[in-house]
Amino acid sequence: MIYCAGGDEFVVFCPGISEKKLAQQVRQLRSLADNTHDVSFAVGTAYVQGDYDICKAM
């Protein structure tokens, strides 16, 4: 699930993903960004199991 949090900020929820897989995906995303000289962005992550609060996650 992808949500626009405002302007150019997006939040991606990945239910069912493991913490290890999340870390792997973020490394891959950062690697792709490092090899693209005309695109830049910041990435932050929060891993939560069970019930979660969307506001806290953001």
PyMOL commands that set and color helices and strands:
alter all, ss='L'
color gray80, all
select helices_A, chain A and resi 19-34+54-57
alter helices_A, ss='H'
color red, helices_A
select strands_A, chain A and resi 2-6+9-12
alter strands_A, ss='S'
color yellow, strands_A
deselect
rebuild
show_as cartoon
